[in-house]
Amino acid sequence: MDLDRGRERFAVRITIIYSLVAATWVVVSDMLLVQEAGDTAATFSLVSITKGLLFVAVTAAILFWLLWRTESKLQLRSSALEAVANAIVISDRNGIIEWVNPAFTTLTGYARDEARSASTRLLRSGLHDEQFYAQLWGTILAGQVWHGTMVNRRKDGTLYDEEQTITPVRSSSGEIIRFIAIKQDISERRQHERALQEANRALAEAYDATIIGWSQALELRDKETHGHSQRVTDLTVRLSRALGIADEEIEHIRRGALLHDIGKMGVPDSILLKPGPLTDAEWEQMRMHPVYAYDLLHQITFLEPALAIPISHHERWDGKGYPAGISGTKIPLAARIFAVVDVWDALTNDRPYRSAWPPSRARTYIAEHAGIHFDPAVVEVFLAQLDMDSETLRDDNAQ
C-alpha cells in the first residue's frame, strides 16, 4: 500500500508540474497572439485556448499513466534488488561503489554509507596477487563477464570465500560505464569441500598403506623377489612420466605396479616356492595368477583404474602372452609400460637360479624384443631414459 502511494505521489507531482507549465504556455502564447491581431481575434483565441488546455489535460493524463507504470516497474525492480539474498554491488568503470543492497551489508559488515564512494578494493584480503586482479579487470574492461572465486575480508577483519560474477554495463554508445557484481558467501561450502577432500585423502592413504602391506606380504612369501615390487614401481612411474602420462593416471599406474603379482597369493606354495623347474601343468597354474588378481581386486571400486597391470602385464606385443593372448595396442598402455620395466628388473637382479645380467646385456635383450615382446614406442623411451641415466652417472663420477 505504501509503495503504491509513493508511486502515485511521484506521478502526480510530475503531472502537475507539466500541466501548469503547459497550460501557462498555451494561455500566454495565445494572449500574445490576440494582442498582435487585435480584438477581432478574441473569439478565436478562446476557442484556441480551450483546445490547447484540452490537449494539455489529455497529455497530462497519458503522462500520469506512463509515469505511474514506469515508476511502478522501477520500484518493483528496486525492491527485488533490495530483497535478493545475494550481495549486489554497482560500481563505475573505475571500481568506485555507487550502490549496494542490504545483503552486501550482511555479507561484509559495511553499511551503505560506508561502502558508497569507496573503492571495491575495500574488500581485498591480500591473499591474491596483482596478476589475479589484472586478469579480472582485463576481462571486464574487454566487455566480458568475469566469474570466479576469491577470498575477501569483512569490515571486522575476518576472511570469507566468495563466488562472484561481474557483468559490464554499456551506455547507448557502447562504452562500458558501470559494473554489476553479484556476490555469494561460499565459505561453508568450501569448508565442506575441504573436509571431503581431507576425508578422501585419508581414505586414499589408508588404501595405499593396505596395498603396500599386500605387496610386502607377497614378497615375504616369495623370497626370490625381495624389493622387486618397490623397484619396478619407482621405475614404472618414471617411465610413465617420460611418456607424458598425466599425474592422475600415474597414481593408478603406481598402485597397479605395487599389486602386479598380487594374484600369486592364489598360487600354491608347492608351485610358487618350488626350487626346480615347473612342469607344464604347474606352469599352467602359475599363469593363472593374473586371473586370480582380477578375482581379488575387481570388486574394489577404488582399485578398478589400477587393474590393467595386475591383469595384463604378462601379455606380449606379438599376442603370445597370457592370460588373454591379446596383442599390440589392445594391451593397456600401463601394462605395456610395466612389461618392459618388469623384465628389466628381473634380468638385472640376482635370482636363485641365475646371477644378475650386466646392464648392457639386459639393454640389448630389451632392444631386440621390441615389437616382439614389448611395445616398440615404450622401448624407445625406456632406452633413451637408460642412456640419460648412464650419462648422468658418468658426469657425476667425473666430478
LUMNUNU-419525 format. One record per residue (C-alpha): x, y, z; residue in three letters. Coordinates in steps of 0.001 Angstrom, whole numbers, padded with zeros to 6 digits, always signed. Example, Ala and Ser with C-alpha at 12.3 -4.5 7.8 and 13.67 -1.06 7.14 Angstrom:
LUMNUNU-419525
+012300-004500+007800ala;+013670-001060+007140ser;
END
This chain:
LUMNUNU-419525
+000000+000000+000000met;+002759+002473+000939asp;+004597+001545-002251leu;+001506+002307-004379asp;+001011+005651-002606arg;+004626+006576-003171gly;+004369+005842-006886arg;+001138+007818-007115glu;+002606+010864-005344arg;+005604+010829-007706phe;+003365+010644-010807ala;+001025+013348-009508val;+003863+015792-008799arg;+005395+015415-012251ile;+001975+015638-013937thr;+001029+018820-012027ile;+004312+020469-012955ile;+003823+019521-016594tyr;+000165+020722-016592ser;+000985+024109-015020leu;+003857+024770-017405val;+001916+023603-020472ala;-001278+025498-019540ala;+000681+028693-018825thr;+002408+028392-022179trp;-000928+027897-024011val;-002602+030877-022327val;+000342+033281-022560val;+001158+032440-026178ser;-002500+032860-027203asp;-002807+036181-025376met;+000268+037429-027175leu;-001351+036417-030473leu;-004531+038334-029522val;-002522+041441-028759gln;-000859+041320-032127glu;-004059+040500-034062ala;-006429+042871-032248gly;-009926+042425-030769asp;-011224+040569-033815thr;-009183+037512-032791ala;-010569+037294-029228ala;-013280+034751-030064thr;-010767+032620-031966phe;-008374+032923-029028ser;-010878+031499-026524leu;-011520+028507-028780val;-007783+028032-029294ser;-007063+028233-025550ile;-009839+025740-024832thr;-008404+023293-027393lys;-004902+023822-026004gly;-005987+023220-022429leu;-007929+020116-023505leu;-004771+018841-025242phe;-002764+019577-022093val;-005302+017663-019979ala;-005186+014615-022280val;-001409+014564-022482thr;-001179+015088-018713ala;-003410+012052-018147ala;-001257+009974-020513ile;+001886+011282-018811leu;+000493+010407-015399phe;-000305+006853-016532trp;+003109+006352-018139leu;+004926+007783-015113leu;+002925+005637-012731trp;+003638+002496-014778arg;+007343+003332-015217thr;+007807+004195-011570glu;+005919+001019-010665ser;+008375-001083-012659lys;+011367+000772-011263leu;+010092+000391-007709gln;+009426-003308-008302leu;+012914-003875-009681arg;+014460-001841-006884ser;+012529-003827-004301ser;+013683-007071-005900ala;+017335-005953-005738leu;+016863-004889-002134glu;+015318-008215-001157ala;+017635-010586-003065val;+019729-012856-000848ala;+022971-012359-002779asn;+025040-009231-002251ala;+024900-006829-005203ile;+027358-004025-005877val;+027096-001431-008657ile;+030314+000452-009343ser;+031592+002831-012006asp;+034213+001740-014523arg;+036963+002753-012080asn;+035647+000464-009345gly;+034090+003196-007208ile;+030974+001839-005496ile;+027721+003633-006375glu;+025107+001351-004812trp;+024872-001774-002674val;+021911-003764-001421asn;+021250-004808+002206pro;+022685-008274+001565ala;+026045-006603+000929phe;+025979-005160+004436thr;+025039-008554+005858thr;+027909-010193+003980leu;+030677-007640+004565thr;+029647-005617+007608gly;+029911-002331+005673tyr;+026814-000098+005777ala;+025625+001570+002593arg;+027039+004959+003546asp;+030414+003370+004315glu;+030531+001497+001019ala;+029206+004258-001233arg;+032011+006206-002951ser;+034593+003728-001657ala;+036711+001586-003970ser;+035948-002084-004448thr;+039487-002581-003078arg;+037766-002145+000277leu;+037231-005916+000454leu;+040640-007142-000675arg;+042112-009799+001589ser;+045728-009531+000484gly;+045762-013244-000397leu;+045604-012712-004176his;+048463-011279-006196asp;+048186-008362-008591glu;+048137-010727-011565gln;+044837-012161-010313phe;+043215-008719-010244tyr;+044844-007712-013539ala;+043244-010736-015209gln;+039878-009877-013635leu;+039981-006232-014751trp;+041265-007189-018171gly;+038233-009428-018643thr;+035546-006942-017595ile;+037132-003920-019312leu;+037090-006012-022508ala;+033323-006244-022079gly;+033257-009857-020936gln;+031582-011334-017876val;+034013-012493-015172trp;+033039-015390-012924his;+035251-016849-010249gly;+036026-017269-006585thr;+038233-015281-004247met;+038938-014693-000595val;+037708-011316+000690asn;+037892-009503+004012arg;+034933-008252+006046arg;+034881-004999+007980lys;+035756-006849+011211asp;+038831-008356+009533gly;+037534-011902+009148thr;+038082-013646+005825leu;+035472-015446+003771tyr;+035316-017355+000488asp;+033264-015590-002141glu;+031866-016617-005503glu;+031383-013583-007703gln;+030032-012679-011126thr;+030870-009249-012569ile;+028914-008028-015578thr;+029880-004889-017575pro;+027108-002375-018356val;+027390-000353-021580arg;+025942+003019-022480ser;+023825+003536-025601ser;+027032+004371-027454ser;+028591+001055-026429gly;+031014+002445-023849glu;+031405+000493-020596ile;+030156+002783-017844ile;+029412+000504-014883arg;+029878-002956-013440phe;+027325-005036-011584ile;+028832-007584-009207ala;+026781-010366-007638ile;+028468-011938-004621lys;+027774-015100-002653gln;+029436-016345+000517asp;+030632-019905-000143ile;+032742-020313+002994ser;+030578-023079+004372glu;+030584-024908+001057arg;+034358-024579+000843arg;+034704-025961+004368gln;+032632-028983+003379his;+034713-029419+000218glu;+037953-029227+002190arg;+036617-031704+004738ala;+035581-034056+001945leu;+038982-033705+000273gln;+040697-034456+003563glu;+038495-037499+004087ala;+039254-038724+000556asn;+042966-038130+001102arg;+042890-040080+004352ala;+040973-042893+002647leu;+043458-042955-000246ala;+046351-043100+002224glu;+044668-045974+004040ala;+044206-047826+000741tyr;+047813-047160-000242asp;+049061-048435+003116ala;+046992-051577+002583thr;+048351-052005-000948ile;+051934-051664+000275ile;+051154-054161+003024gly;+049822-056661+000490trp;+052904-056170-001689ser;+055280-056687+001224gln;+053353-059750+002401ala;+053741-061290-001054leu;+057479-060608-001045glu;+057803-062234+002365leu;+056178-065314+000856arg;+058202-065258-002351asp;+061744-064532-001157lys;+063082-064597-004733glu;+061623-061168-005444thr;+062631-059202-002339his;+062487-055467-003112gly;+061228-056168-006625his;+057807-054519-006210ser;+059154-051189-004979gln;+061896-051082-007621arg;+059560-051773-010532val;+057002-049341-009135thr;+059500-046479-008955asp;+060852-047191-012435leu;+057348-047563-013916thr;+056340-044172-012518val;+059458-042563-014024arg;+058844-044157-017411leu;+055180-043138-017352ser;+056166-039515-016732arg;+058703-039685-019572ala;+055863-040867-021839leu;+053803-037811-020884gly;+051099-039578-018910ile;+049060-037315-016591ala;+049784-037401-012858asp;+046272-038607-012034glu;+046699-041629-014303glu;+050212-042252-012994ile;+048776-042663-009497glu;+046653-045567-010748his;+049697-046997-012542ile;+051692-046795-009317arg;+049067-048800-007452arg;+048839-051332-010262gly;+052622-051781-010242ala;+052644-052420-006495leu;+049914-055029-006954leu;+051224-056579-010174his;+051843-060020-008657asp;+049065-059995-006064ile;+047449-062892-007943gly;+050301-065148-006800lys;+048510-065241-003464met;+046307-067839-005158gly;+049215-069991-006339val;+050032-072930-004019pro;+053351-072823-002156asp;+054334-076111-003788ser;+054421-074307-007126ile;+055413-070763-006136leu;+058308-071909-003925leu;+059374-074955-005943lys;+063211-074932-006229pro;+063379-076745-009547gly;+061740-076285-012962pro;+057941-076300-013151leu;+056017-078935-015068thr;+053647-077918-017863asp;+050689-078362-015514ala;+052382-076256-012869glu;+053162-073527-015410trp;+049529-073579-016461glu;+048504-072913-012888gln;+051220-070273-012412met;+049919-068438-015483arg;+046563-068137-013772met;+047871-065520-011318his;+046652-062533-013445pro;+043171-064093-013318val;+043475-064543-009565tyr;+044466-060859-009343ala;+041255-059884-011133tyr;+039206-062099-008821asp;+040830-060463-005780leu;+040623-056827-006872leu;+037794-056188-009330his;+035144-055672-006642gln;+037182-052886-005012ile;+035944-049750-006805thr;+038930-047700-005659phe;+041309-050085-007456leu;+039404-050523-010730glu;+041614-047992-012607pro;+044720-049884-011405ala;+043714-053343-012653leu;+045417-053130-016063ala;+048874-054050-014763ile;+047926-056971-012471pro;+045774-058492-015226ile;+047768-057765-018408ser;+051464-057343-017570his;+052294-060794-018991his;+050664-060080-022344glu;+053076-059722-025283arg;+053122-057325-028216trp;+053018-060293-030629asp;+049991-061824-028886gly;+051841-064817-027414lys;+051430-063745-023804gly;+048847-064651-021201tyr;+046175-064854-019852pro;+044128-063430-022782ala;+046671-063591-025625gly;+045898-060036-026766ile;+048421-058134-028871ser;+049640-054666-029836gly;+047720-051657-028618thr;+044886-053879-027406lys;+047110-054375-024370ile;+046507-051476-021933pro;+049297-048892-022076leu;+050011-049230-018350ala;+050643-052959-018812ala;+052866-052322-021853arg;+054965-049884-019817ile;+055200-052220-016874phe;+056171-055237-019004ala;+059410-053543-020079val;+060276-052477-016536val;+059392-055882-015059asp;+061672-057802-017408val;+064484-055263-016965trp;+064362-055615-013185asp;+064212-059404-013365ala;+067258-059542-015658leu;+069412-057057-013724thr;+068862-058555-010256asn;+070080-061850-008802asp;+067716-064795-008694arg;+068373-068187-007010pro;+068595-069876-010414tyr;+070929-067277-012055arg;+073069-064222-011403ser;+072075-060727-012467ala;+072876-059755-016059trp;+075069-056727-016645pro;+073003-053680-017737pro;+074491-053729-021258ser;+073312-057300-021875arg;+069859-056585-020428ala;+069629-053443-022567arg;+070410-055450-025705thr;+067750-058006-024780tyr;+065100-055287-024306ile;+066041-053655-027638ala;+065945-056966-029526glu;+062489-057823-028215his;+060883-054512-029189ala;+057982-055385-031487gly;+058033-058998-030262ile;+057523-058943-026511his;+057390-055193-025954phe;+055727-052090-027391asp;+058430-050523-029636pro;+057438-046967-028677ala;+057732-047741-024962val;+061096-049459-025514val;+062408-046401-027381glu;+061608-044076-024469val;+062873-046599-021918phe;+066240-046992-023657leu;+066573-043215-024013ala;+065959-042929-020295gln;+068641-045544-019598leu;+071097-043611-021767asp;+070329-040385-019902met;+070812-042130-016555asp;+074165-043546-017732ser;+075314-040123-018943glu;+074317-038512-015654thr;+076188-041216-013751leu;+079338-040644-015842arg;+079154-036896-015249asp;+078789-037430-011506asp;+081755-039800-011432asn;+083846-037355-013457ala;+083220-034657-010885gln;
END
